[in-house]
Amino acid sequence: MTEEWQGWREAAGTALYGEEGFYRSPVRSPEGPAGHFRTSVHASPLFARAVAGLLARTAAKLGLGTVALVDVGAGRGELLTGVLAALPEGLEVVPYGVEVAARPPGLDPRIVWCAEPPRGVSGLLFANEWLDNVPVDVAEVDGDGVARYVQVRMPEGAERLGPPDAQAPTPAGQARTADGGERLGPPVTGADAEWLERWWPLSVPGERAEIGLPRDEAWAGAVGSLDAGLAVAVDYAHVRGARPPFGTLTGFRGGREVHPVPDGSCDLTAHVALDACAAAVAHGVAELTDQRTALGRLGVSGERPPLSLAATDPAAYVRALAAAGEAAELTARGGLGDFGWLLHRVGAA
């Protein structure tokens, strides 16, 4: 077996989205993303209801009786299904699921399944935990203070479905001895180097960064697909001045965090520089906030119902208490509530 070294962007692109990749192969990921990691969509139906409320507000701002809902990174259509069930009466919606995987069986026939966001629509584009799966290159500073691309070992012909053999971390600049081994490649140059200088400056040997330029371009393309409306990206995020010094690249399999190996057996993800994504769009108005604040505006609160309700309507009290618990998880500090929300208003919205 011969060895091939690739940059992380190329390696992760094949591992996630190739014909036998994590997001496309029914053998490697039969349950879809929900089988490997839990998002706000899976945590509570309150999330889909909040998105339905946001869709209704967007339609009202645009003065539309029929509005588009574009779910980018739709998984198995869970969010779309929940939003359609929570729509206010009288609102007509054309729902689009944007996903590289095949259309799930049994999906609501109203949902248009496509590989790219539809162009020229007006309404709400919602990308929940999509940008963190847009593959990016990784850079690391060598002993001389030079930022270099990190390359990962891709054993030729490896078709492993199980977990990687090596789980231990490796000192900076040293290659691991099993699948997923790394080494430092050529210096970072060109547009990637400019992006690092502006958004994630590196100087200390061993410091790492994920070069977010492909995500900026992906987000600009998604926002540009709207004629008018609101585009929202929800993701693990950080901003300049508070970047993690060693990056965030990791893997998930079966609900557990694992060592990132680009062999198609696990999800590969890294947190998103949402401030850079916001600046990549030349038109419209952008706002960056957190999930706790955003959901609070949409009426999702973790406050407990008054005890007096237990005396007058015990069943309603129990329902309200359960909803408060779910809302508390969606808005918790140190958890889902810390997710970044990038809202980009286009046109009349």
BELGILIN-V300124 format. One record per residue. N is the residue number from 1. RES is the residue in three letters. PHI is phi in whole degrees, 0 to 359 (NA if undefined). Layout:
N:RES:PHI / N:RES:PHI
This chain:
1:MET:NA / 2:THR:267 / 3:GLU:257 / 4:GLU:229 / 5:TRP:255 / 6:GLN:226 / 7:GLY:291 / 8:TRP:296 / 9:ARG:296 / 10:GLU:293 / 11:ALA:296 / 12:ALA:292 / 13:GLY:301 / 14:THR:290 / 15:ALA:295 / 16:LEU:269 / 17:TYR:238 / 18:GLY:293 / 19:GLU:304 / 20:GLU:253 / 21:GLY:283 / 22:PHE:303 / 23:TYR:271 / 24:ARG:244 / 25:SER:274 / 26:PRO:292 / 27:VAL:281 / 28:ARG:282 / 29:SER:218 / 30:PRO:296 / 31:GLU:272 / 32:GLY:78 / 33:PRO:304 / 34:ALA:298 / 35:GLY:283 / 36:HIS:235 / 37:PHE:209 / 38:ARG:253 / 39:THR:254 / 40:SER:299 / 41:VAL:299 / 42:HIS:279 / 43:ALA:289 / 44:SER:196 / 45:PRO:294 / 46:LEU:299 / 47:PHE:294 / 48:ALA:297 / 49:ARG:296 / 50:ALA:295 / 51:VAL:295 / 52:ALA:298 / 53:GLY:295 / 54:LEU:295 / 55:LEU:298 / 56:ALA:297 / 57:ARG:297 / 58:THR:297 / 59:ALA:299 / 60:ALA:295 / 61:LYS:298 / 62:LEU:276 / 63:GLY:70 / 64:LEU:253 / 65:GLY:271 / 66:THR:237 / 67:VAL:231 / 68:ALA:271 / 69:LEU:236 / 70:VAL:249 / 71:ASP:261 / 72:VAL:269 / 73:GLY:77 / 74:ALA:283 / 75:GLY:62 / 76:ARG:251 / 77:GLY:84 / 78:GLU:296 / 79:LEU:294 / 80:LEU:300 / 81:THR:299 / 82:GLY:293 / 83:VAL:293 / 84:LEU:299 / 85:ALA:285 / 86:ALA:250 / 87:LEU:295 / 88:PRO:292 / 89:GLU:298 / 90:GLY:94 / 91:LEU:270 / 92:GLU:266 / 93:VAL:232 / 94:VAL:253 / 95:PRO:268 / 96:TYR:237 / 97:GLY:255 / 98:VAL:258 / 99:GLU:199 / 100:VAL:282 / 101:ALA:287 / 102:ALA:294 / 103:ARG:300 / 104:PRO:292 / 105:PRO:294 / 106:GLY:80 / 107:LEU:291 / 108:ASP:311 / 109:PRO:296 / 110:ARG:291 / 111:ILE:280 / 112:VAL:274 / 113:TRP:260 / 114:CYS:211 / 115:ALA:270 / 116:GLU:226 / 117:PRO:300 / 118:PRO:294 / 119:ARG:260 / 120:GLY:78 / 121:VAL:262 / 122:SER:236 / 123:GLY:153 / 124:LEU:246 / 125:LEU:255 / 126:PHE:234 / 127:ALA:240 / 128:ASN:265 / 129:GLU:52 / 130:TRP:258 / 131:LEU:297 / 132:ASP:293 / 133:ASN:257 / 134:VAL:282 / 135:PRO:297 / 136:VAL:224 / 137:ASP:281 / 138:VAL:247 / 139:ALA:243 / 140:GLU:218 / 141:VAL:276 / 142:ASP:275 / 143:GLY:295 / 144:ASP:264 / 145:GLY:84 / 146:VAL:261 / 147:ALA:283 / 148:ARG:236 / 149:TYR:294 / 150:VAL:270 / 151:GLN:254 / 152:VAL:242 / 153:ARG:281 / 154:MET:239 / 155:PRO:301 / 156:GLU:295 / 157:GLY:83 / 158:ALA:287 / 159:GLU:236 / 160:ARG:278 / 161:LEU:252 / 162:GLY:273 / 163:PRO:290 / 164:PRO:293 / 165:ASP:283 / 166:ALA:259 / 167:GLN:244 / 168:ALA:281 / 169:PRO:291 / 170:THR:236 / 171:PRO:303 / 172:ALA:305 / 173:GLY:84 / 174:GLN:261 / 175:ALA:277 / 176:ARG:283 / 177:THR:251 / 178:ALA:222 / 179:ASP:308 / 180:GLY:87 / 181:GLY:298 / 182:GLU:234 / 183:ARG:211 / 184:LEU:273 / 185:GLY:256 / 186:PRO:289 / 187:PRO:298 / 188:VAL:285 / 189:THR:225 / 190:GLY:63 / 191:ALA:298 / 192:ASP:296 / 193:ALA:295 / 194:GLU:295 / 195:TRP:296 / 196:LEU:300 / 197:GLU:299 / 198:ARG:280 / 199:TRP:249 / 200:TRP:211 / 201:PRO:297 / 202:LEU:239 / 203:SER:211 / 204:VAL:271 / 205:PRO:308 / 206:GLY:96 / 207:GLU:295 / 208:ARG:230 / 209:ALA:209 / 210:GLU:265 / 211:ILE:278 / 212:GLY:276 / 213:LEU:305 / 214:PRO:300 / 215:ARG:287 / 216:ASP:303 / 217:GLU:293 / 218:ALA:295 / 219:TRP:292 / 220:ALA:299 / 221:GLY:294 / 222:ALA:294 / 223:VAL:297 / 224:GLY:293 / 225:SER:285 / 226:LEU:274 / 227:ASP:285 / 228:ALA:200 / 229:GLY:139 / 230:LEU:229 / 231:ALA:250 / 232:VAL:231 / 233:ALA:246 / 234:VAL:241 / 235:ASP:195 / 236:TYR:303 / 237:ALA:213 / 238:HIS:210 / 239:VAL:232 / 240:ARG:303 / 241:GLY:97 / 242:ALA:220 / 243:ARG:285 / 244:PRO:291 / 245:PRO:293 / 246:PHE:241 / 247:GLY:75 / 248:THR:224 / 249:LEU:303 / 250:THR:204 / 251:GLY:232 / 252:PHE:224 / 253:ARG:211 / 254:GLY:59 / 255:GLY:83 / 256:ARG:237 / 257:GLU:283 / 258:VAL:227 / 259:HIS:297 / 260:PRO:287 / 261:VAL:233 / 262:PRO:277 / 263:ASP:244 / 264:GLY:86 / 265:SER:269 / 266:CYS:212 / 267:ASP:289 / 268:LEU:240 / 269:THR:217 / 270:ALA:211 / 271:HIS:299 / 272:VAL:249 / 273:ALA:278 / 274:LEU:294 / 275:ASP:294 / 276:ALA:291 / 277:CYS:298 / 278:ALA:299 / 279:ALA:287 / 280:ALA:284 / 281:VAL:259 / 282:ALA:279 / 283:HIS:241 / 284:GLY:83 / 285:VAL:236 / 286:ALA:253 / 287:GLU:222 / 288:LEU:243 / 289:THR:216 / 290:ASP:246 / 291:GLN:294 / 292:ARG:302 / 293:THR:291 / 294:ALA:297 / 295:LEU:291 / 296:GLY:299 / 297:ARG:295 / 298:LEU:264 / 299:GLY:89 / 300:VAL:267 / 301:SER:226 / 302:GLY:269 / 303:GLU:292 / 304:ARG:289 / 305:PRO:292 / 306:PRO:295 / 307:LEU:298 / 308:SER:298 / 309:LEU:294 / 310:ALA:297 / 311:ALA:281 / 312:THR:273 / 313:ASP:209 / 314:PRO:303 / 315:ALA:295 / 316:ALA:295 / 317:TYR:296 / 318:VAL:297 / 319:ARG:296 / 320:ALA:294 / 321:LEU:293 / 322:ALA:296 / 323:ALA:296 / 324:ALA:296 / 325:GLY:295 / 326:GLU:294 / 327:ALA:296 / 328:ALA:298 / 329:GLU:293 / 330:LEU:294 / 331:THR:245 / 332:ALA:291 / 333:ARG:295 / 334:GLY:81 / 335:GLY:223 / 336:LEU:297 / 337:GLY:295 / 338:ASP:274 / 339:PHE:305 / 340:GLY:279 / 341:TRP:240 / 342:LEU:254 / 343:LEU:251 / 344:HIS:236 / 345:ARG:269 / 346:VAL:238 / 347:GLY:68 / 348:ALA:292 / 349:ALA:277
